[in-house]
Amino acid sequence: MTCANRKRAGWITALLIGSVILGASADQSLRYGPRANRHEGIRAKKVAGFGVELLSALVEHRDNPQHTEDRWHIRFYLKQETNSVHIVVRELDYKEYYWMDKVQPQSPWNAGFDNVFSWQTGDVVGPLGLRISELGVVARLGRERAGAVENVAPVLFYQSRFPTRVNGYAFQFKVRETSELTWAIYRQEGGEPVATRKYWRQTGGRPFRVSWDATSPAVAEGAYTLVLSGYALSNNDPVSQTVKFYHQPLVR
């Protein structure tokens, strides 16, 4: 090898090593950890301990989903004041392994719809190229970990605009194995379901959506329960998930 070729090879090697170091540094900066008012970043996928998992519980709303603004916001209603709200923001379909939790609100969570948490998208969301439509949010009440029975506050997840009225909800789930499913929504005091859909086959490991239109005159403010049930097609093992939530139609 000539002297010129050796120099050229040395420069190429140096450039490659520099690229690797920069890439590793960039990846390191996006790893899950504490940030200004939350923990956020790339986090290893957790193995679900249940046959079905609640990924997201949102108020139905679309706020320019194809564009990412500087800040994202979470707003939710509480029937009464509590300091036990545990928020998780995550990808609906794992690609970048984004995860955010341990949020620190500017003021305590209070009764009403003025519970808001905001964060900058430039730290992690922007570098990962994520869109708001690719993420789900769960605001658990009273307990931090997922369970077969969930008590949640459905979340308004938005960038700049939010509605003045709640017209419906979007729940996202994932089953471990391909299953035959039924879902129904009941008033918590009992009675016949106010909405239901039967014999819904869902592929294991893939997120799926349960949408409820809450604009019917028969749907009043109050506590409701979503029951998802069925069985795995491979072995007939039962699949069950219960989600309790409060419907407040006016965002005020």
URGI-V224284 format. One record per residue. N is the residue number from 0. RES is the residue in one letter. PSI is psi as a letter, one per 40 degrees, with the letter a starting at -180 (NA if undefined). OMEGA is omega in radians with two decimals (999 if undefined). Layout:
n:N res:RES psi:PSI omega:OMEGA
n:N res:RES psi:PSI omega:OMEGA
This chain:
n:0 res:M psi:h omega:-3.14
n:1 res:T psi:i omega:3.13
n:2 res:C psi:d omega:3.14
n:3 res:A psi:d omega:3.14
n:4 res:N psi:d omega:3.11
n:5 res:R psi:d omega:3.11
n:6 res:K psi:d omega:3.14
n:7 res:R psi:d omega:3.12
n:8 res:A psi:d omega:3.11
n:9 res:G psi:d omega:3.12
n:10 res:W psi:d omega:3.13
n:11 res:I psi:d omega:3.12
n:12 res:T psi:d omega:3.14
n:13 res:A psi:d omega:3.12
n:14 res:L psi:d omega:3.14
n:15 res:L psi:d omega:3.13
n:16 res:I psi:d omega:3.11
n:17 res:G psi:d omega:3.13
n:18 res:S psi:d omega:3.12
n:19 res:V psi:d omega:-3.13
n:20 res:I psi:d omega:3.13
n:21 res:L psi:d omega:3.13
n:22 res:G psi:d omega:3.13
n:23 res:A psi:d omega:3.13
n:24 res:S psi:d omega:3.13
n:25 res:A psi:d omega:3.12
n:26 res:D psi:d omega:-3.14
n:27 res:Q psi:d omega:-3.10
n:28 res:S psi:d omega:-3.12
n:29 res:L psi:e omega:-3.13
n:30 res:R psi:i omega:3.14
n:31 res:Y psi:h omega:3.12
n:32 res:G psi:i omega:-3.11
n:33 res:P psi:h omega:3.05
n:34 res:R psi:a omega:-2.96
n:35 res:A psi:d omega:-3.06
n:36 res:N psi:f omega:-3.12
n:37 res:R psi:i omega:2.91
n:38 res:H psi:h omega:-3.04
n:39 res:E psi:i omega:3.04
n:40 res:G psi:a omega:3.11
n:41 res:I psi:h omega:-3.06
n:42 res:R psi:i omega:3.14
n:43 res:A psi:i omega:-3.13
n:44 res:K psi:h omega:3.09
n:45 res:K psi:i omega:3.08
n:46 res:V psi:h omega:-3.12
n:47 res:A psi:h omega:-3.12
n:48 res:G psi:e omega:-3.09
n:49 res:F psi:i omega:3.10
n:50 res:G psi:d omega:3.10
n:51 res:V psi:i omega:-3.07
n:52 res:E psi:h omega:3.03
n:53 res:L psi:h omega:-3.14
n:54 res:L psi:d omega:-3.02
n:55 res:S psi:i omega:3.05
n:56 res:A psi:g omega:-3.01
n:57 res:L psi:i omega:2.83
n:58 res:V psi:h omega:-3.13
n:59 res:E psi:h omega:-3.11
n:60 res:H psi:h omega:3.11
n:61 res:R psi:h omega:-3.11
n:62 res:D psi:g omega:3.11
n:63 res:N psi:g omega:-2.97
n:64 res:P psi:e omega:-3.10
n:65 res:Q psi:e omega:-3.12
n:66 res:H psi:h omega:3.13
n:67 res:T psi:h omega:3.12
n:68 res:E psi:i omega:-3.01
n:69 res:D psi:d omega:-3.11
n:70 res:R psi:i omega:3.00
n:71 res:W psi:i omega:-3.03
n:72 res:H psi:i omega:3.03
n:73 res:I psi:h omega:3.10
n:74 res:R psi:h omega:-3.13
n:75 res:F psi:i omega:-3.11
n:76 res:Y psi:h omega:3.01
n:77 res:L psi:h omega:3.09
n:78 res:K psi:d omega:3.13
n:79 res:Q psi:i omega:-3.12
n:80 res:E psi:i omega:3.09
n:81 res:T psi:i omega:3.04
n:82 res:N psi:e omega:-3.09
n:83 res:S psi:g omega:3.05
n:84 res:V psi:h omega:-3.08
n:85 res:H psi:h omega:-3.04
n:86 res:I psi:h omega:3.04
n:87 res:V psi:h omega:3.02
n:88 res:V psi:h omega:-3.03
n:89 res:R psi:i omega:3.02
n:90 res:E psi:i omega:3.06
n:91 res:L psi:d omega:3.11
n:92 res:D psi:h omega:-3.02
n:93 res:Y psi:h omega:3.01
n:94 res:K psi:d omega:-3.14
n:95 res:E psi:e omega:-3.13
n:96 res:Y psi:f omega:3.11
n:97 res:Y psi:i omega:3.14
n:98 res:W psi:h omega:3.02
n:99 res:M psi:h omega:3.08
n:100 res:D psi:a omega:3.13
n:101 res:K psi:f omega:-3.09
n:102 res:V psi:i omega:-3.14
n:103 res:Q psi:g omega:-3.10
n:104 res:P psi:i omega:3.12
n:105 res:Q psi:d omega:3.12
n:106 res:S psi:i omega:-3.11
n:107 res:P psi:i omega:3.07
n:108 res:W psi:h omega:-3.07
n:109 res:N psi:i omega:3.04
n:110 res:A psi:h omega:3.13
n:111 res:G psi:a omega:-3.05
n:112 res:F psi:e omega:-3.09
n:113 res:D psi:f omega:3.09
n:114 res:N psi:h omega:-3.02
n:115 res:V psi:h omega:2.99
n:116 res:F psi:h omega:-3.13
n:117 res:S psi:i omega:3.07
n:118 res:W psi:i omega:-3.12
n:119 res:Q psi:h omega:3.11
n:120 res:T psi:e omega:-3.08
n:121 res:G psi:e omega:-3.08
n:122 res:D psi:d omega:-3.06
n:123 res:V psi:d omega:-3.05
n:124 res:V psi:d omega:-3.12
n:125 res:G psi:d omega:3.12
n:126 res:P psi:d omega:3.13
n:127 res:L psi:e omega:3.13
n:128 res:G psi:f omega:-3.09
n:129 res:L psi:i omega:3.05
n:130 res:R psi:i omega:-3.07
n:131 res:I psi:d omega:-3.14
n:132 res:S psi:e omega:-3.12
n:133 res:E psi:e omega:-3.05
n:134 res:L psi:i omega:3.03
n:135 res:G psi:i omega:-3.13
n:136 res:V psi:h omega:2.98
n:137 res:V psi:h omega:3.03
n:138 res:A psi:g omega:-3.11
n:139 res:R psi:i omega:3.13
n:140 res:L psi:h omega:3.01
n:141 res:G psi:d omega:-3.14
n:142 res:R psi:i omega:-3.07
n:143 res:E psi:d omega:-3.03
n:144 res:R psi:i omega:3.08
n:145 res:A psi:i omega:3.14
n:146 res:G psi:i omega:3.11
n:147 res:A psi:d omega:3.05
n:148 res:V psi:h omega:-3.12
n:149 res:E psi:h omega:3.01
n:150 res:N psi:h omega:-2.97
n:151 res:V psi:i omega:2.94
n:152 res:A psi:h omega:3.12
n:153 res:P psi:i omega:-2.93
n:154 res:V psi:h omega:2.86
n:155 res:L psi:h omega:-3.10
n:156 res:F psi:h omega:-2.96
n:157 res:Y psi:i omega:3.13
n:158 res:Q psi:d omega:-3.10
n:159 res:S psi:d omega:-3.07
n:160 res:R psi:i omega:3.04
n:161 res:F psi:i omega:-3.07
n:162 res:P psi:i omega:3.08
n:163 res:T psi:e omega:-3.14
n:164 res:R psi:i omega:3.10
n:165 res:V psi:h omega:-3.12
n:166 res:N psi:e omega:-3.13
n:167 res:G psi:i omega:-3.08
n:168 res:Y psi:i omega:3.08
n:169 res:A psi:h omega:3.08
n:170 res:F psi:h omega:3.10
n:171 res:Q psi:h omega:-3.14
n:172 res:F psi:i omega:2.98
n:173 res:K psi:h omega:3.08
n:174 res:V psi:i omega:-3.11
n:175 res:R psi:d omega:3.14
n:176 res:E psi:i omega:3.11
n:177 res:T psi:h omega:-2.96
n:178 res:S psi:i omega:2.99
n:179 res:E psi:h omega:-2.94
n:180 res:L psi:i omega:2.99
n:181 res:T psi:i omega:3.00
n:182 res:W psi:i omega:3.12
n:183 res:A psi:i omega:3.10
n:184 res:I psi:h omega:-3.10
n:185 res:Y psi:i omega:2.84
n:186 res:R psi:i omega:-3.03
n:187 res:Q psi:e omega:3.09
n:188 res:E psi:e omega:3.06
n:189 res:G psi:a omega:-3.14
n:190 res:G psi:a omega:3.14
n:191 res:E psi:i omega:3.12
n:192 res:P psi:i omega:3.08
n:193 res:V psi:e omega:3.07
n:194 res:A psi:i omega:3.14
n:195 res:T psi:i omega:3.00
n:196 res:R psi:h omega:-3.01
n:197 res:K psi:i omega:3.02
n:198 res:Y psi:f omega:3.14
n:199 res:W psi:h omega:-3.12
n:200 res:R psi:h omega:-3.13
n:201 res:Q psi:h omega:-3.12
n:202 res:T psi:h omega:3.13
n:203 res:G psi:i omega:3.08
n:204 res:G psi:e omega:-3.13
n:205 res:R psi:h omega:3.13
n:206 res:P psi:i omega:3.04
n:207 res:F psi:i omega:-2.92
n:208 res:R psi:h omega:2.96
n:209 res:V psi:h omega:-3.13
n:210 res:S psi:h omega:3.11
n:211 res:W psi:h omega:3.06
n:212 res:D psi:h omega:-3.06
n:213 res:A psi:f omega:-3.09
n:214 res:T psi:e omega:-3.14
n:215 res:S psi:h omega:3.08
n:216 res:P psi:d omega:3.14
n:217 res:A psi:e omega:-3.12
n:218 res:V psi:h omega:-3.12
n:219 res:A psi:i omega:3.02
n:220 res:E psi:i omega:3.09
n:221 res:G psi:a omega:-3.10
n:222 res:A psi:h omega:-3.12
n:223 res:Y psi:i omega:3.11
n:224 res:T psi:h omega:3.02
n:225 res:L psi:h omega:3.12
n:226 res:V psi:h omega:3.07
n:227 res:L psi:h omega:-3.08
n:228 res:S psi:i omega:3.12
n:229 res:G psi:a omega:-3.09
n:230 res:Y psi:i omega:3.09
n:231 res:A psi:h omega:-3.08
n:232 res:L psi:d omega:-3.09
n:233 res:S psi:d omega:-3.04
n:234 res:N psi:e omega:3.14
n:235 res:N psi:e omega:3.06
n:236 res:D psi:h omega:-3.12
n:237 res:P psi:i omega:3.07
n:238 res:V psi:h omega:-3.08
n:239 res:S psi:h omega:3.07
n:240 res:Q psi:h omega:3.11
n:241 res:T psi:h omega:-3.14
n:242 res:V psi:h omega:3.11
n:243 res:K psi:h omega:-3.11
n:244 res:F psi:i omega:3.14
n:245 res:Y psi:h omega:3.13
n:246 res:H psi:h omega:3.01
n:247 res:Q psi:h omega:-3.02
n:248 res:P psi:d omega:-3.08
n:249 res:L psi:h omega:3.10
n:250 res:V psi:h omega:-3.05
n:251 res:R psi:NA omega:999
